Amino acid sequence: MNKAHISKIAEELNLTTNQVLATALLLDEGATVPFIARYRKEVTGSLDEVAIRVIRDRFTRLRELDKRREAILRSLTERGKLTDELKEEILQAESMTVLEDIYLPFRPKRCTRATIAKEKGLEPLADRIFAQDNIDPAAVAEAFVDSAKGVDSVEDALSGARDIIAERVNEDQKARAGIRELFASKGLFRTRVVSGKEEEGIKYKDYFDFEEPVSKAPSHRILAMRRGEKEGFLILRIAPPEDEALAILESLFVRGEGAASRQVRMAVHDSYKRLLSISMETEIRLAAKKRADEAAIRVFAENLRQLLLAPPLGQKNVLAIDPGFRTGCKVVCLDRQGKLIHTETIYLHQSEKGSSESAARIINLCERFKVEAIAIGNGTAGRETEAFIRKLDLPGEIQIVMVNESGASVYSASDTAREEFPDRDVTVRGSVSIGRRLMDPLSELVKIDPKSIGVGQYQHDVDQGALKRSLDDVVISCVNGVGVEVNTASKQLLMYVSGLGPQLAGNIVEYRNEHGPFRSRKELNKVSKLGPKAFEQAAGFLRIRDGENPLDASAVHPESYHLVDAIARDLGCSVPDLIQDEALRNRIDLTKYVTDRVGLPTLNDILKELAKPGRDPREKFEAFSFAEGIEKIEDVRPGMKLPGVVTNITAFGSFVDIGVHQDGLIHISQLSDSFVKNPNEVVKVHQKVTVTVLDVDLKRRRISLSLKKQSADKSFKER
């Protein structure tokens, strides 16, 4: 373990070196972030998942820096170019940028104008001119004219010498640092439309003649400009004021106004225009892209977290409908465990007879399968189907809920769906997904690629590796935060449990299918290839309800069962008594059970679990209904106040489903001022809101909404 890295990270994050070291060791041993955060609080000083992930990611970057440093040192050693001074400089480099700047003059080069000039023997002339003594460069250059070497004139010699000086300027660390800072602080994004592409690229009209400081450009605009460039509609450049760039370089390299200095000035200008500006533009483009990616991924990840943690309806008998006009509505019935028990197709939108027959079929199915809730997909014909169902005289108290079906079609055609329902077509699988998504969004959504769920912005434009790592972190955090019922969970859900993965998740399902439900957590040790390490990581996040030990249904880790047994024994009661009797729990003196390995953080967690063992941390499900009679965009009018559900949050605003098959946009100007800094703190995905319609653009199918009462009211008065 690199002690320097430990100290550096501790200082950066304002943590103790012991906290960072302990976390790093646990990670290197294979412990997962959720496990460390939940069950190793005494070791890390109660670091949460966010802090642990930051430590993990920072270590990764520092190790990548070390790996590159070692490669550079090896290369320089092999080529006999490593000096003690250069080695020390390389060892002290604290970023990849600085490291590469140091290495640049020594990097093996392809054929450049400078290397050609050196091959012609012009480097001594370049040295004389660069010294800027009181010389006549033309007179000195005469000695270097040699047609045999390709130097046919004094100007040829001077030109070659300037090429050598230009390359030196480009490779100078101070020059690169100064120009890099100028690009970052005063660089401008400039875009213009590619001639002849005005009509085809109309969606990028805002960028046809656009300029914005690099330092202020938000993530979504950076990604939009880059996409427009990639698609061939925009020309994108980044540059600071050229006179300021040249002034920086001249201050570093030009001394005086003599003839030699004039040659150096010419070389400096050439270096900037031909080499340094291009190099820095590439760097800043990459840096801006990375910054934009990080912002977009951060919003996407938080959106996904909120969507995955949406309130579940719970274990109910559900009738799910994937609506359709011409092809009919695909209906499935699911039992309380989400098992498919019936499927059929009804045609309620094609004729009066079909509607009558469909009504009778729905009522019959509700009675036959004791349906407790009806889930209706919000796609084509969704609102019409909902209106139809709500008019029926359904038996009992049946909830009718519109379900966001984004990604259901992706799931229905996936390998996972084919594995679950090999004998069913995609329409049935899609309906099942809609129903299960109502029952437990987390369990169903983990089966779908997050990029297909319909949250985030420019997800296909950002770094895909970074996006996947971030989204995987979110899914793992959510799954383990909620906990998983091992006897009903799918393989896809189990594979995200701490310490498991596809292989062990599959083995658990196979064991369950062969031997029946697990009766205790201890029985997990019988699963093929599930060893002690995997058991330690996973056991606390797996739930077994109505098992042999009541603690198996809780988040208390099996390694702490002996503590609970000791507490019960000291109080003269059983573990079930502790769980059921608050008065008994209030008598517990936790300080009596503190040891070298177990402290108050873990003991307090245990006490909370005893009060509500296995409690679902998600909010309670609340039914929601769209406004009656507002079923298509043509029904929407400015001034209307409509109920809606937030479906997506981006850097420029939030999208809201108001039930018309076209989400409306609440622009950031119509949200609170704090949205720009913390968008997910103002509104959340799946949040129920009441919005005011500002404008409806039927031609472009756009709806403008507001959450600001004063702004909305003022807008209508101005109309």
Stockholm file with secondary structure:
# STOCKHOLM 1.0

chainA/1-719         MNKAHISKIAEELNLTTNQVLATALLLDEGATVPFIARYRKEVTGSLDEVAIRVIRDRFTRLRELDKRREAILRSLTERGKLTDELKEEILQAESMTVLEDIYLPFRPKRCTRATIAKEKGLEPLADRIFAQDNIDPAAVAEAFVDSAKGVDSVEDALSGARDIIAERVNEDQKARAGIRELFASKGLFRTRVVSGKEEEGIKYKDYFDFEEPVSKAPSHRILAMRRGEKEGFLILRIAPPEDEALAILESLFVRGEGAASRQVRMAVHDSYKRLLSISMETEIRLAAKKRADEAAIRVFAENLRQLLLAPPLGQKNVLAIDPGFRTGCKVVCLDRQGKLIHTETIYLHQSEKGSSESAARIINLCERFKVEAIAIGNGTAGRETEAFIRKLDLPGEIQIVMVNESGASVYSASDTAREEFPDRDVTVRGSVSIGRRLMDPLSELVKIDPKSIGVGQYQHDVDQGALKRSLDDVVISCVNGVGVEVNTASKQLLMYVSGLGPQLAGNIVEYRNEHGPFRSRKELNKVSKLGPKAFEQAAGFLRIRDGENPLDASAVHPESYHLVDAIARDLGCSVPDLIQDEALRNRIDLTKYVTDRVGLPTLNDILKELAKPGRDPREKFEAFSFAEGIEKIEDVRPGMKLPGVVTNITAFGSFVDIGVHQDGLIHISQLSDSFVKNPNEVVKVHQKVTVTVLDVDLKRRRISLSLKKQSADKSFKER
#=GR chainA/1-719 SS CCHHHHHHHHHHHTCCHHHHHHHHHHHHTTCCHHHHHHHCHHHHTSCCHHHHHHHHHHHHHHHHHHHHHHHHHHHHHHTTCCCHHHHHHHHHCCSHHHHHHHHGGGSCCCCCHHHHHHHTTCHHHHHHHHHTCSCCHHHHHGGGCBGGGTBCSHHHHHHHHHHHHHHHHHHCHHHHHHHHHHHHHHCEEEEEECTTCTTTTGGGGGGTEEEEETTTCCHHHHHHHHHHHHTTSEEEEEECCHHHHHHHHHHHHCCSSSHHHHHHHHHHHHHIIIIIHHHHHHHHHHHHHHHHHHHHHHHHHHHHHHHHTSCCCCSCCEEEEECCSTTCEEEEEECTTCCEEEEEEECCSSCHHHHHHHHHHHHHHHHHTTCCEEEEESSTTHHHHHHHHHTSCCSSCCEEEEECCTTHHHHHTSHHHHHHCTTSCHHHHHHHHHHHHHHCHHHHHTTSCGGGSSCSSSTTTSCHHHHHHHHHHHHHHHHHHHCEETTTCCHHHHTTSTTCCHHHHHHHHHHHHHHCSCCSGGGGGGSTTCCHHHHHHHGGGEECTTCSSGGGGSSCCGGGHHHHHHHHHHHTSCHHHHHHCHHHHHTCCGGGGCCSSCCHHHHHHHHHHHHSTTCCCSCCCCCCCCCTTCCSGGGCCTTCEEEEEEEEEETTEEEEECSSSSCEEEEGGGSCGGGTTCHHHHCCTTCEEEEEEEEEETTTTEEEEESCHHHHHHHHHHC
#=GC SS_cons         CCHHHHHHHHHHHTCCHHHHHHHHHHHHTTCCHHHHHHHCHHHHTSCCHHHHHHHHHHHHHHHHHHHHHHHHHHHHHHTTCCCHHHHHHHHHCCSHHHHHHHHGGGSCCCCCHHHHHHHTTCHHHHHHHHHTCSCCHHHHHGGGCBGGGTBCSHHHHHHHHHHHHHHHHHHCHHHHHHHHHHHHHHCEEEEEECTTCTTTTGGGGGGTEEEEETTTCCHHHHHHHHHHHHTTSEEEEEECCHHHHHHHHHHHHCCSSSHHHHHHHHHHHHHIIIIIHHHHHHHHHHHHHHHHHHHHHHHHHHHHHHHHTSCCCCSCCEEEEECCSTTCEEEEEECTTCCEEEEEEECCSSCHHHHHHHHHHHHHHHHHTTCCEEEEESSTTHHHHHHHHHTSCCSSCCEEEEECCTTHHHHHTSHHHHHHCTTSCHHHHHHHHHHHHHHCHHHHHTTSCGGGSSCSSSTTTSCHHHHHHHHHHHHHHHHHHHCEETTTCCHHHHTTSTTCCHHHHHHHHHHHHHHCSCCSGGGGGGSTTCCHHHHHHHGGGEECTTCSSGGGGSSCCGGGHHHHHHHHHHHTSCHHHHHHCHHHHHTCCGGGGCCSSCCHHHHHHHHHHHHSTTCCCSCCCCCCCCCTTCCSGGGCCTTCEEEEEEEEEETTEEEEECSSSSCEEEEGGGSCGGGTTCHHHHCCTTCEEEEEEEEEETTTTEEEEESCHHHHHHHHHHC
//
